[in-house]
Amino acid sequence: MAGNGVEAGRMKDRMVLFFLAGSVSMTSPVLASFEMGDVRVQPLGPQLVRIEQRGPAGFEDRETFTVVDRAGAAVAARETRVAGGACVETATYRVVVPDDAAGIEGVRVESAAGETLCVLSNALLAKKFLPAPSALPAVWVLGDAPRVVPSARGALPPPAGADDPASGWDLANDAPDAYVFFPAASGYATFRADFLRLTGGIPLVPLYALGLWYSRYYAYGEETALAVIDRFRNENIPLDLFVADTDWRVGASCGYGINEELFPDMARFVRRAHERQVRVMLNDHPEPKGKAALDPEELRFRQRGLTSLLGMGVDLWWFDRNWHTHLQAPMPGLDKEVWGMRLYRDVTKDFRPERRPLILSNVDGINNGRLDAPSHPAAHRFPVWWTGDTCAEWNYLRMGVANGVDSGIASLLPYVHEDLGGHHGQPDPELYVRFMQFGAFSPVARIHCTTKVHRYPWEYGAEVARIVGDFFRLRYRLLPMLYAAAFEAHRSGTPLMRRGDLEWPEHPEAADSTQYLLGDDLLVAPILEPARRDQISARMVWIPPGEWQDLWTGRLHRGPAVIGVKCPLDEVPVFSRLGGIVLGAPQRQSTGSAIWPEVVVDAFAPRQDQVQTRWLYEDDGISTAYERGECTRTEFTLRQQGKETEVRIGPSTRGRQVTVRIHLPKGARAQADGCTLIWPSETRAPGLFMGPGAPPPPEAGPVAEWVRELAPGTETVCRIVWAEG
């Protein structure tokens, strides 16, 4: 710390104004900082400040493994003297660096009024869960620890002749580096946006990731794997991904030699799967070559092995560390799961730069279904994670729901999921169905189990196969809604499974992790306990503020309230918000193109005046072109005024057929031109879940339906006038 003699020259206050754009790369430096001995303070916005200790090579301005963008919002800051130290002051906070501070230890963060909010220490920089929207603290500290500076090539090996022992990574300038947020003052949305700007955004997953995955730890070969795919097709159950577990290669966990007894021609197998509109994932338990993580030979071994399979058409990788894997990260304290995800991502992206890479791995903070610790702060940049080897038990189903819901807040991971059906054990038909129903309403639906058990729907009898098939077919009809939610996760960090306190933080009941919003307007409450003997399943559900329609019965519920719901085996509690819009598409067997030639709109008329807008998101479903803006969003607006309900669509950049269904309250009398009252005037079911020939919900109100052909660049309005019965 500089002495008082030096400080005397600083006694006149220094005022600095930041002129920083909201999304500037790391090549645009922070324009103002304050150095006080071995401590540097950088205000990054009105609710974010960086406090850094000098490293062995000086202060660090480069991108690190965790922090990718330090650009912030405009803020005025000045350096002053206070008793016993120097102070960096803004309109919203103060940072006091004592003259006798040993690095960041003892640095105080205060409110603008001088109230101490926290005192920094190395222990405070340990990784921690992000705060919940309903319990925002005054300060929350992110530690960039360990501070690792990647090479420009990431986890790729260095070019020939450039065999740097560390492959261009800088591991030597580690030092305590704290980023202090003020969530209570900024609000949750601003806090989340600041965190994501600092640590990097959530990539948009390819559309096929939202389809059904089938996986099993089993020695499938080319013909047996294709037979499973064909059986799904014959059973009319959609499927998008087939996962070949570790037996695809010679040896259980080492090397990339193909087991030719099982796959005599891997490229042919992949091609035949693609002809069936199914992608192929290979499981890799990566054993290192006995060298350091960044040793060029180790990196070349990994790159050669992975790209050899990618060259045969393999689509994606499962980086599986859960067995005897000894792959280590470059530096102690850097989670090997996140390191592995980066390694596999970088290799895959280098091989196919035009396609979105998709890697699966264990959540580093969840140990075989049990949430023990937060994930690494950069984990959300590699979005698809699973919860490890769980069991076919009701308590694991309950944990799976909570893990998926809570991870969207605690670590900003929107695609945490578990093995559907559990990894170990054989579930009875009831538990199996409840697992699969939850999967149908999850961000990732991946069936998986170990050897000597199975998860084929048809092995549980015709009725179970019908129920499970119905729910996965429903999932595919909801793909436009799910893909729009995936884009929103990319755009803002909002998870696909949204715990209630994201929208209603003032209600303690909203933090229930056993239920969630899927997208904007569907409330899902999975069945988590077996039915009592000779009875149907039941559970308690918290109904949020507003009115919500049970999509099985048509019954309306007004919240906030706690209600009991009974569900036979072929139902699960799902409610739609009145005033909400659910976007769907006709049935399909695989995701295919993300461009929807036909869209089905279910709009639920509210009783009070309001306006609600939802968006249909479209791109090619697989490439990185969306990052360059090659995508479209079409606006769907539901407007209620008096007893007039209208749905306005567009303008759309694409021509398409649109089916609009407006669901009215029970007993309503409707008048409309150009539409068909499909219920009660017709017997075909109007609900989201009802397939051909299914009976309508017993308490559903009238449903008006329009079928319109939209030309590119045009918009359409569907309007109905109704009265209470």
Stockholm file with secondary structure:
# STOCKHOLM 1.0

chainA/1-725         MAGNGVEAGRMKDRMVLFFLAGSVSMTSPVLASFEMGDVRVQPLGPQLVRIEQRGPAGFEDRETFTVVDRAGAAVAARETRVAGGACVETATYRVVVPDDAAGIEGVRVESAAGETLCVLSNALLAKKFLPAPSALPAVWVLGDAPRVVPSARGALPPPAGADDPASGWDLANDAPDAYVFFPAASGYATFRADFLRLTGGIPLVPLYALGLWYSRYYAYGEETALAVIDRFRNENIPLDLFVADTDWRVGASCGYGINEELFPDMARFVRRAHERQVRVMLNDHPEPKGKAALDPEELRFRQRGLTSLLGMGVDLWWFDRNWHTHLQAPMPGLDKEVWGMRLYRDVTKDFRPERRPLILSNVDGINNGRLDAPSHPAAHRFPVWWTGDTCAEWNYLRMGVANGVDSGIASLLPYVHEDLGGHHGQPDPELYVRFMQFGAFSPVARIHCTTKVHRYPWEYGAEVARIVGDFFRLRYRLLPMLYAAAFEAHRSGTPLMRRGDLEWPEHPEAADSTQYLLGDDLLVAPILEPARRDQISARMVWIPPGEWQDLWTGRLHRGPAVIGVKCPLDEVPVFSRLGGIVLGAPQRQSTGSAIWPEVVVDAFAPRQDQVQTRWLYEDDGISTAYERGECTRTEFTLRQQGKETEVRIGPSTRGRQVTVRIHLPKGARAQADGCTLIWPSETRAPGLFMGPGAPPPPEAGPVAEWVRELAPGTETVCRIVWAEG
#=GR chainA/1-725 SS CCCHHHHHTTCSCEEEECCCCSSCCTTSCCSCCEEETTEEEEEEETTEEEEEECBTTBCCCSCCSSCCCCCCCCCEEEEEEETTEEEEECSSEEEEEETTCBTTBTCEEEETTSCEEEECCGGGGSCCCCCCTTSCCSCEEEECCSCCBCCTTTTSCCCTTCCCTTTTCBCSCCCCEEEEECHHHHCHHHHHHHHHHHHCCCCCCCGGGGSEEEEESSCCCHHHHHHHHHHHHHTTCCCCEEEECGGGBSSSSSCCCBCTTTCSCHHHHHHHHHHTTCEEEEEECCCCCSSCTTCHHHHHHHHHHHHHHHTTTCCEEEECCSSSCCCCCSSTTSCHHHHHHHHHHHHHHHHCTTBCCCEEEECTTEETTEECSCCCTTGGGSCEEECCSCBSSHHHHHHHHHHHHHHHHHSCCTEEECCBTCSBSCCCHHHHHHHHHHHHTSSCEEECCCTTCCCCGGGGCHHHHHHHHHHHHHHHHTHHHHHHHHHHHHHHCCCSEECGGGTCTTCGGGGCTTCEEETTTEEECCCCSCCCTTSCEEEEEEEEEEEEEETTTCCEEEEEEEEEEEECTTCCCEEEETTCEEEECCCCSSCCCSSCSEEEEEEECCSSCEEEEEEEEESCSSBSGGGGTCCEEEEEEEEEETTEEEEEECCCSSCEEEEEEEECCTTCEEECSSCEEEESSSSSCCSTTCCTTCCCCTTCCCEEEEEEEECTTCCEEEEEEEECC
#=GC SS_cons         CCCHHHHHTTCSCEEEECCCCSSCCTTSCCSCCEEETTEEEEEEETTEEEEEECBTTBCCCSCCSSCCCCCCCCCEEEEEEETTEEEEECSSEEEEEETTCBTTBTCEEEETTSCEEEECCGGGGSCCCCCCTTSCCSCEEEECCSCCBCCTTTTSCCCTTCCCTTTTCBCSCCCCEEEEECHHHHCHHHHHHHHHHHHCCCCCCCGGGGSEEEEESSCCCHHHHHHHHHHHHHTTCCCCEEEECGGGBSSSSSCCCBCTTTCSCHHHHHHHHHHTTCEEEEEECCCCCSSCTTCHHHHHHHHHHHHHHHTTTCCEEEECCSSSCCCCCSSTTSCHHHHHHHHHHHHHHHHCTTBCCCEEEECTTEETTEECSCCCTTGGGSCEEECCSCBSSHHHHHHHHHHHHHHHHHSCCTEEECCBTCSBSCCCHHHHHHHHHHHHTSSCEEECCCTTCCCCGGGGCHHHHHHHHHHHHHHHHTHHHHHHHHHHHHHHCCCSEECGGGTCTTCGGGGCTTCEEETTTEEECCCCSCCCTTSCEEEEEEEEEEEEEETTTCCEEEEEEEEEEEECTTCCCEEEETTCEEEECCCCSSCCCSSCSEEEEEEECCSSCEEEEEEEEESCSSBSGGGGTCCEEEEEEEEEETTEEEEEECCCSSCEEEEEEEECCTTCEEECSSCEEEESSSSSCCSTTCCTTCCCCTTCCCEEEEEEEECTTCCEEEEEEEECC
//
